[in-house]
Amino acid sequence: MRALMAIPELSRRVFLRRSLHAAGAIALVPGLSIGCAPAEAAHAPADLRVLDSGEWALLGVVADTLIPRGGAFALGARDVDLATRIDAFLSGESAGVLGGLSAALFLIEWGSPLASGRIARFSQLGPDERATCIDALYRSRIGLLRDVYAGLKQLCFFTFYAIDASWPAVGYDGPWAHATLSESTGRGAKP
């Protein structure tokens, strides 16, 4: 049985640097672009703060691959519009961090299928093939690919776990401080 590789701790600086290097290398290939088919990107909210419509659509596909409906949770990333929530979460980040995310998405779109032996865009693959591509990033011997996987996974799960609707699936019933304060004052008690 093959041992699982440890995923390195990922700092924002490492994620940014490695993502930018990867995007720079991949961008040298003419005709490559980021994002999903125009039909998917057309459904992007008009009030996106930091992502463009193609990045938003691709992030939605990545998030749906990492957190599918009926997987570990009854809810999936699409059920809570995770890509839009991540866009709002990132609104205060620096241009460097946003550039790193854009580069990571670019690498996912073009590099993850190649890492798993496919010649296609990530966003054009079916759910099972996308899961295989994500797994290939996780198992890759190339540190950059593992870092991009870890960074996007952390971003998606961090944002997903911040949503009240995800709490029951992990056995969390909400903030205790609020419940204690509410019970002692008699105001705003939890349902």
C-alpha positions, 0 to 999 in steps of 0.5 A, spaced: 500 500 500 502 506 498 503 511 503 500 518 503 504 524 502 504 529 508 502 536 505 506 541 507 504 547 511 502 552 507 503 560 508 500 565 504 507 567 502 509 560 499 502 559 496 503 566 492 510 565 490 509 558 487 503 560 484 505 566 480 511 562 478 507 556 475 502 561 472 508 564 469 511 558 466 504 556 463 502 563 461 508 562 456 504 557 452 499 561 447 492 560 447 491 558 454 486 562 458 483 561 465 476 560 467 470 556 465 466 556 458 462 562 457 455 559 459 458 558 466 461 564 467 455 568 464 451 566 471 456 570 475 453 575 480 454 582 478 457 584 484 463 580 484 468 584 488 475 581 486 474 575 482 472 576 474 467 571 472 471 566 469 475 565 475 468 565 479 466 560 475 472 556 475 473 556 483 465 554 483 467 548 479 474 547 484 470 548 490 464 543 488 470 538 486 472 538 493 466 539 497 460 535 493 453 535 495 452 528 499 459 527 500 462 528 507 456 533 508 449 533 505 450 540 503 455 541 497 459 548 495 454 549 490 448 549 495 451 555 499 454 559 493 461 558 496 465 561 490 461 568 491 462 567 499 470 566 497 470 572 493 467 576 499 472 573 504 478 575 499 475 583 498 480 585 503 486 581 501 492 584 497 493 584 490 499 579 491 495 574 494 489 575 489 494 574 484 496 568 487 489 565 487 488 567 480 495 563 478 493 557 482 486 557 479 490 557 472 494 552 474 488 548 476 485 549 470 491 547 465 496 543 470 491 538 474 489 535 468 496 534 465 498 531 472 493 526 472 494 524 464 489 528 461 489 533 455 483 537 457 481 543 461 479 542 468 472 545 468 470 541 462 471 534 465 466 530 469 466 530 476 469 523 477 475 526 472 476 532 476 476 528 483 482 524 479 485 531 477 485 533 484 487 527 487 493 527 482 495 534 485 495 531 492 499 525 490 504 529 486 511 529 487 512 536 485 511 541 491 508 546 487 502 542 485 501 540 492 501 547 495 496 549 490 492 543 492 493 545 499 492 552 499 485 551 495 483 546 499 484 550 505 481 556 502 474 552 500 474 548 507 475 554 511 470 558 508 465 552 508 466 551 515 464 559 517 457 557 514 452 556 519 449 551 515 455 546 515 456 546 523 451 540 524 455 536 519 461 537 524 457 536 530 458 544 532 451 547 535 454 554 534 457 559 539 457 557 546 458 564 549 452 567 545 448 561 548 451 562 555 449 570 555 443 569 552 441 564 557 443 568 563 440 575 560 433 571 558 434 575 551 436 572 544 436 565 546 438 560 541 432 556 538 
